[in-house]
Amino acid sequence: MSATGERPLRADAQRNRAQILDAAARSFSKCGLEATLEGIAKDAGVGIGTLYRHFPTREALIEAAYRSELAAVCDAAVELLAKLPPAEALRAWMDRFIDYMARKLGMADALRAVIASGADPYAHSRDLLVGAITPILEAGAAAGDLRSDITADDVLISLTGVGLAASDRREQADRLLNLLIDGMRYGV
């Protein structure tokens, strides 16, 4: 039993849930509210009953898909910092963030429907993102690679601007990210 009193999911149920969330994020990002739950279940390789067992409402699925995307981008920060020098980890994380933002923008109508139902899919998003990026910035400052006066909020606001301005122009977004990281380095 977990701390909430719920049984942990079996391995196959965890796999099904992950496949549903991935299919839902793709579908809601591409089709918005036009995405069908039947299509999502089919894309995930599960039956509609399995989808409803995990997510009893459309809004629950949309919110869970968004939170899954958020968790993936936050988890990537730790993984990248473990494999790369801080400045390179930050640049790679910026790419992940822009991809996350593009999916989130595609899901905008679906997320508005969740908010209209009374839920808040964005609760704690900023705190999670700040918590993910701060260790990279601190490691970069400690290594002397990144300026120490840059905050996680500075980076997130800049990335949001890049994501909004160049949401459908990935090549331009890459140039802007390179410009941003160059401005954050010492001695460039």
C-alpha positions, 0 to 999 in steps of 0.5 A: 500500500502507498502512503495514500492507502492505494495499491501501487499499480502492477507493472503492466498497469503502469505501462498502460498508464504511461502509454495512455498519457503519452498518446493523450499528450500527442493527441491533445497537442495536435487536435485540441478538444477534437481529440477523441478518447477512443482515438487516444486509447487506440493510439496507446494500444489499450481498450477504452475501458482501460483508459477509463479505469485510469482516467474516469473523465476527459478532464482527468486525462488532460490534467494527467497528460499535462502533469506527465509532460511537466514531470518529464521536463523537470526530471530531465534536468537531473538526468542531464546534469548527471551526464553533462557539464552544467552549461551543456546540461542547461542548453540541452534542458532548454531544448526539452523545455521548448519541446514541452512548451510547444506541446503545452501550447498545442494543448491550450484549449484542452487545458482551458476545459480542465480549468473550466471544470474547476481544476488547476493543472498549473498549480505548482508548475512554476515551483517544479520548474524552478526546482528543476533548473536551480541545481543546473544554475548553481552547478554552473556558477560553482564551476565558473561556467555560468553567471551567478546573478542569473535566477531560475525565474530569469531563465524560465521567463526568457525561455517562455518568451522564446517558446512563444515567439518562435513556437513554430520555427524551431531553427529560430528557437535554436538560435535564440537559445544559443544566444541566451546561453551565450549571455549566461556564460562567463568569458564568452 
